[in-house]
């Protein structure tokens, strides 16, 4: 089993909170991780039809069998248990419940209603490059990472991406989407998902996306919310500080796994990545998500933004550390090019930001300091994070 970075954070918070919520996309390894960390707690899966019926019909009676706590998978399927859990942990300070689920919106709404102040919430994403490297499973090239993605099952079961991802999408569309929202035309939703993949790394224009999908802008916005709640996509927001009063205010769209995005783009082998029109956007997606995972795995809130003005000047990623901004440009090319630093030079002139704290992460293997800023190999991308 690949050691997950979030493990230490989970164990630390379990000593402080009677309830832990671990959310994240399906197949990100939540159940495997929780069973390995909390071996003294029994496991209950609300995806099991018989268990679901028993809990749904008599939540109080069923939970009475676990006065000391349990691990409860897909907890959002029976919303009434949250109120009963509140009573159990309030009456028994030694009780420990670990809940997991793959619909963030449904879980969070129940937490705020019933378990505020009693629960800690963490997010488990698919594997990180950091975890892969530490386990001796690092990729030989970033193209391999873009093609295979980072879902644990691909590596645990030695599955080919063309075997795993279409089944993953079908399961998600057929089952999870209907739990979050009653979508009648699932084929239209699947087409909408593919159109989202074609917009990875782009400024999100919901009206244009809706037109291409043949749906209304309101429906497109609703469906995007479903994809976000199910940990399929996320929106990277522009940084709120106006340096020149002419910044773009719409978000950019990314997938939480580049392998899923590649599959939706009909990339069927690693060689196709080399010449695909979306290679640069997928590379950007890979590293943006790595920065996100670094924060989430340590129990920290995301601090990622981007910046672009209406003249096309752009910084792919701004890391905001308590108001101190770190600009990072992401380039898929494997040979150092001075033009990689053009965006940084403009932004640094605008903000008086120091060159030695400005970064370009590129697809090559060598990292070095230059007169224009720091050049980092994609393998060392996390050097942009503070010590």
SULRA-V868789 format. One line per field, one symbol per residue. ss: DSSP state (~ for helix, > for strand, _ for the rest). psi: psi as a letter, one per 40 degrees, with the letter a starting at -180 (. if undefined). burial: # if it has 16 or more other ideal C-beta (glycine too) atoms within 10 Angstrom, else .. Layout:
BEGIN
ss = ???
psi = ???
burial = ???
END
This chain:
BEGIN
ss = ______~~~~~~~~____>>>>>______~~~~~~~~_____>>>___~~~~~~~~~_~~~~~~~~__>>>>>_~~~___~~~~~~~~~~~____>>>>>>__~~~~~~~~~~~____>>>>>_____~~~~~~_______~~~~~~~___~~~~~____~~~~~~~~~~~~~~~~~~~~_____~~~~~~~~~~~~_____>__~~~~~~~~___~~~~~~~~~~~~~___>>>>_>________>____>>>>__~~~~~~~_____~~~~~~___~~~~~~~~~~~~~~~~~~_______>>>>>>____>>>>>>>>__>>>>>>>>______~~~~~~~~~~~~~~___~~~_>>>>_____>>____>>>>~~~~~~~___
psi = hhhhdeddddddddedhehhhhiiiieeeddddddddgeehihhheehdddddddddgdddddeegdeiihhifdedgdedddddddddddgeeihhhiiiegdddddddddddfheeiihihhiiiiddddddeffiididddddddafhdddddefiidedddddddddddddddeddighdgddddddddddddeeheihhgdddddddefiidddddddddddddefdiihhiiiehhdeefiheiiihiiehdddddddefheidddddeideddddddddddddddddddeefiiifhiihhieeehihdhhhhgfehhhhhihheiehhhdededddddddddefiidefhihhieaehhihieeahhhidefdeeeii.
burial = .#.###..##...#..###############.##..##..#..#.#....##.##...#..##..#..###########.##.###.##.....##############.##..##...##############......#..##.###########.....#..##..##..##..##.##..#.....##.##.#######.##.#..##..#.#...##..##.#########.#.##.......#...###############.#..#..#..#.####################.#..########...#######.....########.......##.##..##....#....#######..#....########.##.#...
END
